[in-house]
């Protein structure tokens, strides 16, 4: 370990993107990439043509991008109001902060709340891993609780106990995902009631990365809860994973603080232009969602009868598949074997400690994956 490096980083493992993510290896074109919850559909040609024209005729590569994001913020506010059936006077640009993916916004939220030993965070696993990873990179303690194994509801008793008993430093941020990844479930009424009961000294971060698939949002609650913020992204339903654009909605005072720690010029001009064009053409881009939901239902219906599988309802663009325990091999070993067999046949899915997360792809990808999965399951001893 280099002597000038923080001692706690010696035990820290760097985040490694899943093998298919961003790889330049040609072999990946042979795979059905159902491992990162991206949209299976690229931007339509007419949108790409518009962006190409924008790059050629509007963007000056020698100039810094719009550092205030005002035009994009106004468009996002309009979309947020529309998505929550709020009036045009609901949210404004002052309620929006834009980041280089949700990851940057999560990091900024951690900086303004917990840095310098002032707080720790609470997460309920399994959930999106970057909350804990980003906290650890900043030297912020992570308190973890579990979930109900049948419906994946947060262990609220354990969560409340953690809030009450963690004091050095106290829990300053609670992260929840609505709906959750990898378990695909929305917050329950009990979870929502618990979040509402938390004191204003605790920031509640509600990640709605999959809102466009669930059509369930809590942004309408924000005016009553100044200690709540909602995260969303253009990486999923809007098909802009390559552009890395996320946004945060919240109380104007909280957003103003968030803006203080945001890096200047944090988004390239092309990413800003792509997000704006995506919002302007949202009816076209989001028109693929009904097919994704239909394909999701087909996958669940086809797989649910299998005696080895346990699949719960999904409010996202992916399904979470678990294996029933058996007397022949441990579940984790069976999952690893199943994942490898799918990979060998050409389907990439996400292997997790408790199950497999499978993104809903195109109809052709889903048909191949279903065939491969059923063949792999036939070779498991159950």
BAVO-421330 format. One record per residue (C-alpha): z, y, x; residue in one letter. Coordinates in nm, 2 decimals, padded with zeros to 4 digits. Layout:
BEGIN
R       w       v       u  residuo
R       Z       Y       X        a
...
//
This chain:
BEGIN
R       w       v       u  residuo
R   00.00   00.00   00.00        x
R  -00.09   00.34   00.14        x
R   00.22   00.54   00.21        x
R   00.11   00.85   00.01        x
R   00.05   00.64  -00.31        x
R   00.31   00.62  -00.60        x
R   00.52   00.30  -00.55        x
R   00.49   00.19  -00.91        x
R   00.10   00.16  -00.88        x
R   00.14  -00.13  -00.64        x
R   00.21  -00.36  -00.94        x
R  -00.05  -00.20  -01.16        x
R  -00.39  -00.37  -01.24        x
R  -00.69  -00.15  -01.29        x
R  -00.86  -00.17  -01.62        x
R  -01.18  -00.37  -01.59        x
R  -01.44  -00.33  -01.86        x
R  -01.55  -00.65  -02.03        x
R  -01.84  -00.81  -01.82        x
R  -02.11  -00.71  -02.06        x
R  -02.01  -00.34  -02.08        x
R  -02.24  -00.11  -01.90        x
R  -02.37  -00.38  -01.67        x
R  -02.71  -00.33  -01.51        x
R  -02.77  -00.71  -01.47        x
R  -03.09  -00.81  -01.65        x
R  -02.92  -01.14  -01.75        x
R  -02.72  -00.96  -02.01        x
R  -03.03  -00.90  -02.22        x
R  -03.02  -01.28  -02.28        x
R  -02.68  -01.25  -02.45        x
R  -02.58  -01.16  -02.80        x
R  -02.32  -00.90  -02.70        x
R  -02.05  -00.93  -02.97        x
R  -01.76  -00.85  -02.74        x
R  -01.71  -00.47  -02.75        x
R  -01.73  -00.36  -03.12        x
R  -02.03  -00.15  -03.06        x
R  -02.30  -00.10  -03.32        x
R  -02.57  -00.36  -03.28        x
R  -02.83  -00.10  -03.36        x
R  -02.96   00.16  -03.12        x
R  -03.05   00.51  -03.23        x
R  -03.36   00.53  -03.45        x
R  -03.68   00.64  -03.25        x
R  -03.70   00.97  -03.44        x
R  -03.34   01.06  -03.33        x
R  -03.41   00.96  -02.97        x
R  -03.73   01.18  -02.98        x
R  -03.53   01.47  -03.11        x
R  -03.27   01.43  -02.83        x
R  -03.55   01.39  -02.57        x
R  -03.69   01.72  -02.69        x
R  -03.35   01.88  -02.68        x
R  -03.31   01.77  -02.32        x
R  -03.65   01.90  -02.22        x
R  -03.65   02.23  -02.41        x
R  -03.29   02.34  -02.47        x
R  -03.05   02.19  -02.22        x
R  -03.05   02.37  -01.88        x
R  -02.93   02.11  -01.63        x
R  -02.83   02.38  -01.38        x
R  -02.59   02.53  -01.64        x
R  -02.24   02.41  -01.73        x
R  -02.21   02.27  -02.08        x
R  -02.04   02.45  -02.37        x
R  -01.68   02.43  -02.26        x
R  -01.54   02.53  -02.60        x
R  -01.73   02.28  -02.82        x
R  -01.72   02.53  -03.10        x
R  -02.05   02.43  -03.27        x
R  -01.96   02.06  -03.25        x
R  -01.60   02.12  -03.37        x
R  -01.73   02.31  -03.68        x
R  -01.97   02.02  -03.76        x
R  -01.69   01.77  -03.71        x
R  -01.45   01.96  -03.94        x
R  -01.72   01.97  -04.21        x
R  -01.76   01.59  -04.18        x
R  -01.38   01.53  -04.18        x
R  -01.34   01.73  -04.49        x
R  -01.63   01.55  -04.65        x
R  -01.50   01.20  -04.55        x
R  -01.15   01.28  -04.71        x
R  -01.29   01.46  -05.02        x
R  -01.13   01.78  -04.90        x
R  -01.26   02.13  -04.98        x
R  -01.46   02.32  -04.72        x
R  -01.14   02.52  -04.65        x
R  -00.95   02.20  -04.55        x
R  -00.99   02.16  -04.18        x
R  -01.16   02.40  -03.94        x
R  -01.26   02.40  -03.58        x
R  -00.91   02.50  -03.50        x
R  -00.79   02.16  -03.61        x
R  -01.03   01.97  -03.38        x
R  -01.02   01.87  -03.02        x
R  -01.32   01.69  -02.86        x
R  -01.28   01.45  -02.57        x
R  -01.47   01.22  -02.33        x
R  -01.41   00.93  -02.56        x
R  -01.09   00.87  -02.74        x
R  -00.94   00.76  -02.40        x
R  -00.94   01.12  -02.27        x
R  -00.77   01.24  -02.59        x
R  -00.50   00.97  -02.56        x
R  -00.44   01.07  -02.21        x
R  -00.41   01.43  -02.30        x
R  -00.17   01.35  -02.58        x
R   00.05   01.16  -02.34        x
R   00.05   01.45  -02.09        x
R   00.16   01.70  -02.35        x
R   00.44   01.48  -02.48        x
R   00.58   01.23  -02.23        x
R   00.50   01.34  -01.88        x
R   00.78   01.43  -01.63        x
R   01.02   01.17  -01.77        x
R   01.04   01.34  -02.11        x
R   00.94   01.05  -02.32        x
R   00.81   00.69  -02.37        x
R   00.57   00.54  -02.62        x
R   00.59   00.27  -02.88        x
R   00.31   00.02  -02.95        x
R   00.29  -00.29  -03.17        x
R   00.10  -00.57  -03.00        x
R  -00.16  -00.69  -03.03        x
R  -00.34  -00.36  -03.04        x
R  -00.58  -00.14  -02.84        x
R  -00.47  -00.19  -02.48        x
R  -00.55   00.16  -02.35        x
R  -00.24   00.32  -02.50        x
R  -00.02   00.12  -02.27        x
R  -00.26   00.13  -01.98        x
R  -00.30   00.51  -01.98        x
R   00.07   00.55  -02.02        x
R   00.14   00.33  -01.72        x
R  -00.11   00.53  -01.51        x
R   00.10   00.84  -01.58        x
R   00.43   00.66  -01.51        x
R   00.53   00.67  -01.88        x
R   00.74   00.38  -02.01        x
R   00.59   00.16  -02.28        x
R   00.81   00.00  -02.55        x
R   00.64  -00.29  -02.73        x
R   00.72  -00.46  -03.05        x
R   00.55  -00.75  -03.23        x
R   00.37  -00.80  -03.56        x
R   00.40  -01.04  -03.85        x
R   00.19  -01.34  -03.77        x
R   00.05  -01.38  -04.12        x
R  -00.06  -01.02  -04.21        x
R  -00.02  -00.85  -03.87        x
R   00.22  -00.58  -04.02        x
R   00.42  -00.41  -03.75        x
R   00.77  -00.56  -03.70        x
R   00.92  -00.25  -03.86        x
R   01.28  -00.36  -03.81        x
R   01.22  -00.40  -03.44        x
R   01.02  -00.07  -03.43        x
R   01.30   00.13  -03.60        x
R   01.56  -00.03  -03.37        x
R   01.35   00.07  -03.07        x
R   01.33   00.43  -03.19        x
R   01.71   00.44  -03.24        x
R   01.81   00.26  -02.91        x
R   01.56   00.39  -02.66        x
R   01.71   00.70  -02.50        x
R   01.62   00.73  -02.14        x
R   01.36   00.86  -02.20        x
R   01.34   00.86  -02.58        x
R   01.03   00.74  -02.76        x
R   00.82   01.05  -02.81        x
R   00.49   00.89  -02.93        x
R   00.41   00.61  -03.17        x
R   00.06   00.47  -03.16        x
R  -00.10   00.29  -03.46        x
R  -00.45   00.19  -03.53        x
R  -00.59   00.21  -03.89        x
R  -00.74  -00.05  -03.91        x
R  -00.60  -00.22  -03.61        x
R  -00.79  -00.38  -03.32        x
R  -00.81  -00.67  -03.27        x
R  -00.65  -00.79  -03.59        x
R  -00.88  -00.58  -03.82        x
R  -00.61  -00.49  -04.08        x
R  -00.53  -00.14  -04.22        x
R  -00.18   00.00  -04.23        x
R   00.03  -00.14  -04.51        x
R   00.23   00.06  -04.76        x
R   00.55  -00.03  -04.58        x
R   00.41   00.08  -04.24        x
R   00.29   00.41  -04.39        x
R   00.63   00.47  -04.55        x
R   00.80   00.40  -04.21        x
R   00.57   00.65  -04.03        x
R   00.65   00.91  -04.29        x
R   01.02   00.86  -04.23        x
R   00.99   00.93  -03.85        x
R   01.14   01.26  -03.74        x
R   00.91   01.55  -03.64        x
R   01.03   01.51  -03.28        x
R   00.81   01.20  -03.26        x
R   00.43   01.23  -03.24        x
R   00.24   00.98  -03.46        x
R  -00.11   00.90  -03.33        x
R  -00.32   00.73  -03.59        x
R  -00.64   00.59  -03.44        x
R  -00.92   00.57  -03.70        x
R  -01.20   00.44  -03.47        x
R  -01.32   00.21  -03.74        x
R  -01.29   00.46  -04.03        x
R  -01.65   00.44  -04.13        x
R  -01.62   00.07  -04.19        x
R  -01.28   00.08  -04.37        x
R  -01.34   00.41  -04.56        x
R  -00.96   00.45  -04.55        x
R  -00.83   00.76  -04.38        x
R  -00.50   00.94  -04.34        x
R  -00.64   01.28  -04.26        x
R  -00.54   01.40  -04.60        x
R  -00.18   01.35  -04.50        x
R  -00.20   01.57  -04.19        x
R  -00.11   01.91  -04.37        x
R   00.22   01.75  -04.48        x
R   00.29   01.60  -04.14        x
R   00.25   01.84  -03.85        x
R   00.36   01.57  -03.61        x
R   00.07   01.34  -03.70        x
R  -00.28   01.34  -03.54        x
R  -00.58   01.13  -03.62        x
R  -00.82   01.00  -03.36        x
R  -01.19   00.91  -03.43        x
R  -01.49   00.83  -03.22        x
R  -01.87   00.84  -03.22        x
R  -01.89   00.52  -03.03        x
R  -01.89   00.28  -03.33        x
R  -02.06   00.35  -03.65        x
R  -02.25   00.65  -03.51        x
R  -02.41   00.44  -03.24        x
R  -02.32   00.67  -02.95        x
R  -02.10   00.44  -02.73        x
R  -02.31   00.55  -02.42        x
R  -02.23   00.92  -02.49        x
R  -01.85   00.89  -02.48        x
R  -01.75   01.14  -02.75        x
R  -01.42   01.12  -02.94        x
R  -01.23   01.37  -03.14        x
R  -00.88   01.44  -03.26        x
R  -00.78   01.60  -03.59        x
R  -00.44   01.77  -03.63        x
R  -00.22   02.07  -03.68        x
R  -00.38   02.38  -03.53        x
R  -00.07   02.44  -03.31        x
R  -00.08   02.09  -03.18        x
R  -00.45   02.11  -03.11        x
R  -00.40   02.44  -02.92        x
R  -00.15   02.26  -02.69        x
R  -00.39   01.97  -02.65        x
R  -00.67   02.22  -02.55        x
R  -00.44   02.35  -02.27        x
R  -00.45   02.02  -02.08        x
R  -00.82   01.93  -02.16        x
R  -01.04   01.93  -01.85        x
R  -01.29   02.22  -01.85        x
R  -01.65   02.11  -01.93        x
R  -01.52   01.76  -02.02        x
R  -01.84   01.66  -02.21        x
R  -02.19   01.68  -02.07        x
R  -02.44   01.89  -02.26        x
R  -02.64   01.58  -02.36        x
R  -02.34   01.41  -02.51        x
R  -02.25   01.73  -02.71        x
R  -02.61   01.75  -02.84        x
R  -02.61   01.38  -02.93        x
R  -02.29   01.40  -03.13        x
R  -02.42   01.71  -03.32        x
R  -02.75   01.54  -03.40        x
R  -02.57   01.23  -03.51        x
R  -02.36   01.44  -03.76        x
R  -02.67   01.62  -03.88        x
R  -02.83   01.28  -03.95        x
R  -02.52   01.09  -04.06        x
R  -02.68   00.95  -04.38        x
R  -02.95   00.78  -04.17        x
R  -02.71   00.65  -03.90        x
R  -02.44   00.53  -04.13        x
R  -02.69   00.36  -04.36        x
R  -02.65   00.04  -04.16        x
R  -02.28   00.00  -04.26        x
R  -02.34  -00.19  -04.59        x
R  -02.54  -00.45  -04.40        x
R  -02.27  -00.48  -04.14        x
R  -02.01  -00.53  -04.41        x
R  -02.23  -00.79  -04.59        x
R  -02.28  -00.98  -04.26        x
R  -01.91  -00.97  -04.20        x
R  -01.85  -01.13  -04.54        x
R  -02.10  -01.40  -04.46        x
R  -01.93  -01.48  -04.13        x
R  -01.59  -01.51  -04.28        x
R  -01.72  -01.72  -04.58        x
R  -01.90  -01.96  -04.35        x
R  -01.61  -02.00  -04.10        x
R  -01.30  -01.99  -04.33        x
R  -01.33  -02.35  -04.46        x
R  -01.31  -02.49  -04.11        x
R  -00.97  -02.66  -04.07        x
R  -00.92  -02.55  -03.72        x
R  -00.97  -02.18  -03.79        x
R  -00.76  -01.90  -03.93        x
R  -00.94  -01.59  -04.02        x
R  -00.79  -01.30  -04.21        x
R  -00.96  -01.03  -04.41        x
R  -01.13  -00.75  -04.20        x
R  -01.16  -00.38  -04.26        x
R  -01.37  -00.33  -03.95        x
R  -01.70  -00.43  -03.79        x
R  -01.54  -00.73  -03.63        x
R  -01.35  -01.04  -03.73        x
R  -01.04  -01.19  -03.56        x
R  -01.04  -01.56  -03.53        x
R  -00.74  -01.77  -03.45        x
R  -00.70  -02.15  -03.39        x
R  -00.45  -02.37  -03.57        x
R  -00.21  -02.55  -03.34        x
R  -00.30  -02.91  -03.26        x
R  -00.15  -03.20  -03.07        x
R  -00.44  -03.24  -02.82        x
R  -00.43  -02.91  -02.62        x
R  -00.25  -02.58  -02.62        x
R  -00.41  -02.31  -02.84        x
R  -00.47  -02.07  -02.55        x
R  -00.66  -02.35  -02.36        x
R  -00.87  -02.43  -02.67        x
R  -00.95  -02.06  -02.71        x
R  -01.06  -02.03  -02.35        x
R  -01.28  -02.34  -02.39        x
R  -01.43  -02.21  -02.71        x
R  -01.50  -01.87  -02.55        x
R  -01.67  -02.04  -02.25        x
R  -01.89  -02.26  -02.47        x
R  -02.01  -01.96  -02.67        x
R  -02.08  -01.78  -02.34        x
R  -02.27  -02.08  -02.20        x
R  -02.49  -02.08  -02.52        x
R  -02.55  -01.70  -02.51        x
R  -02.29  -01.53  -02.72        x
R  -02.03  -01.30  -02.57        x
R  -01.71  -01.25  -02.77        x
R  -01.37  -01.10  -02.66        x
R  -01.11  -01.36  -02.55        x
R  -00.76  -01.24  -02.62        x
R  -00.42  -01.41  -02.58        x
R  -00.39  -01.49  -02.95        x
R  -00.75  -01.54  -03.06        x
R  -01.12  -01.44  -03.04        x
R  -01.25  -01.10  -03.16        x
R  -01.61  -01.13  -03.27        x
R  -01.82  -00.81  -03.34        x
R  -02.05  -00.83  -03.63        x
R  -02.40  -00.81  -03.49        x
R  -02.75  -00.81  -03.64        x
R  -02.83  -01.09  -03.90        x
R  -03.01  -01.28  -03.62        x
R  -02.73  -01.25  -03.38        x
R  -02.48  -01.36  -03.64        x
R  -02.69  -01.66  -03.74        x
R  -02.71  -01.77  -03.37        x
R  -02.34  -01.71  -03.32        x
R  -02.24  -01.90  -03.63        x
R  -02.45  -02.20  -03.52        x
R  -02.31  -02.19  -03.17        x
R  -01.95  -02.15  -03.29        x
R  -01.98  -02.44  -03.54        x
R  -02.12  -02.66  -03.26        x
R  -01.85  -02.57  -03.02        x
R  -01.58  -02.63  -03.28        x
R  -01.72  -02.97  -03.35        x
R  -01.64  -03.07  -02.99        x
R  -01.28  -02.95  -03.02        x
R  -01.02  -03.22  -03.09        x
R  -00.87  -03.14  -03.43        x
//
